[in-house]
Amino acid sequence: MPIVNCIVSPDFKGEIESKPGLIQRWSKESGVSEAGKEMTINIVRSEAQCGNKYKIVAYLDLPTQWSPDSIISLQRGLGIALTKSFSLTSDEVLIITHVIESGKIFDKGEIVKW
């Protein structure tokens, strides 16, 4: 269940709504196509951004059941998908990954364990 929360800079002038194919592109670029049906991307525009400027800051949440190599693939694939989908360069995108332990997710009324 890879979940990404993307915060788009107020300076970004491109379209952020309805990015068809973003999940499929991320899945393909990551090489983990079986995860595609479980992926979620939330995209919101920031009101303000101070300090170091990024067009997109993405927070990737992954359960610990993903191997270190798969985590790297998901990060790289996400970076490629975001840069291609939003017509950005790699230095305009920052991805921060959080690895979440079993029992730390509540979904569909239940604590999720793996």
matplotlib code that plots the C-alpha trace (Angstrom):
import matplotlib.pyplot as plt

x = [0.0, 2.4, 0.8, 2.2, 1.2, 2.5, 2.7, 3.0, 4.6, 2.5, 5.1, 4.3, 2.1, 1.2, -1.9, -2.1, -5.6, -6.4, -3.1, -4.3, -1.8, 0.3, -0.2, 0.5, 3.6, 4.9, 4.2, 5.9, 8.9, 9.3, 9.1, 6.6, 3.5, 1.7, 1.6, -0.2, -3.6, -2.6, -1.0, -2.5, -1.3, -2.7, -1.8, -2.4, -1.2, 0.8, -0.3, 3.3, 6.8, 9.8, 13.4, 14.7, 12.3, 11.0, 8.1, 6.9, 7.7, 6.4, 6.1, 6.1, 4.7, 5.5, 5.0, 8.1, 7.2, 8.8, 12.5, 15.2, 15.6, 11.9, 11.8, 14.6, 12.7, 9.5, 11.4, 13.2, 10.0, 8.0, 10.7, 10.6, 6.8, 6.5, 9.1, 7.6, 4.0, 4.6, 7.3, 9.9, 13.6, 14.8, 16.2, 12.7, 11.3, 12.0, 10.8, 10.9, 10.2, 8.7, 8.7, 5.8, 5.8, 3.1, 0.2, 0.7, -2.0, -5.8, -7.7, -11.3, -12.0, -9.1, -5.5, -3.5, -0.7, 1.6]
y = [0.0, 2.7, 6.1, 9.4, 12.9, 15.4, 19.1, 21.3, 24.6, 27.8, 28.8, 25.8, 27.1, 23.8, 21.8, 19.6, 18.2, 14.9, 13.4, 10.3, 7.5, 8.8, 5.6, 3.4, 5.4, 5.1, 1.4, 0.9, 3.0, 1.3, -2.2, -3.3, -3.6, -5.8, -2.9, -0.6, -1.6, -0.7, 2.7, 6.0, 9.5, 12.7, 16.0, 19.3, 22.8, 24.6, 28.1, 29.2, 27.8, 29.3, 28.4, 25.9, 25.8, 22.5, 22.3, 19.1, 17.7, 14.1, 12.1, 8.4, 6.0, 2.3, -0.6, -2.5, -5.5, -3.9, -4.9, -2.3, -2.8, -2.4, 0.8, 2.2, 1.2, 2.8, 6.0, 6.2, 5.3, 7.9, 10.5, 9.6, 9.6, 13.0, 14.6, 13.3, 13.9, 17.4, 18.3, 19.0, 18.3, 15.9, 18.8, 20.3, 17.2, 16.0, 12.7, 11.8, 8.2, 6.9, 3.2, 2.2, -0.8, -3.4, -2.3, 1.4, 1.7, 1.8, 1.0, -0.1, -0.1, -2.4, -2.2, -3.6, -6.1, -8.0]
z = [0.0, -1.1, -0.4, -1.5, -0.4, -2.9, -2.0, -5.1, -4.7, -5.2, -7.8, -10.0, -12.8, -14.5, -14.2, -11.1, -11.4, -13.1, -14.0, -15.8, -15.9, -12.9, -10.9, -13.9, -14.8, -11.2, -11.2, -14.5, -13.7, -10.3, -11.9, -9.3, -11.4, -8.8, -6.4, -8.9, -7.6, -4.0, -4.8, -3.8, -4.7, -3.1, -4.7, -3.0, -3.7, -1.0, 0.1, 0.6, 0.5, 2.3, 2.1, -0.4, -3.3, -4.8, -7.2, -5.6, -2.1, -1.9, 1.3, 0.4, 3.1, 2.8, 5.1, 6.4, 4.3, 1.3, 0.8, 0.8, -3.0, -3.6, -1.6, -3.7, -6.9, -5.6, -4.8, -8.1, -10.0, -8.2, -9.0, -12.7, -12.8, -11.1, -13.3, -16.5, -15.5, -14.4, -16.9, -14.2, -13.7, -11.0, -8.9, -8.6, -6.9, -3.3, -2.1, 1.6, 2.5, 5.8, 6.5, 8.7, 11.1, 11.3, 13.5, 12.9, 10.2, 10.7, 7.6, 6.9, 10.7, 11.6, 12.7, 9.8, 10.6, 8.3]

ax = plt.figure().add_subplot(projection="3d")
ax.plot(x, y, z, "-o")
ax.set_aspect("equal")
plt.show()
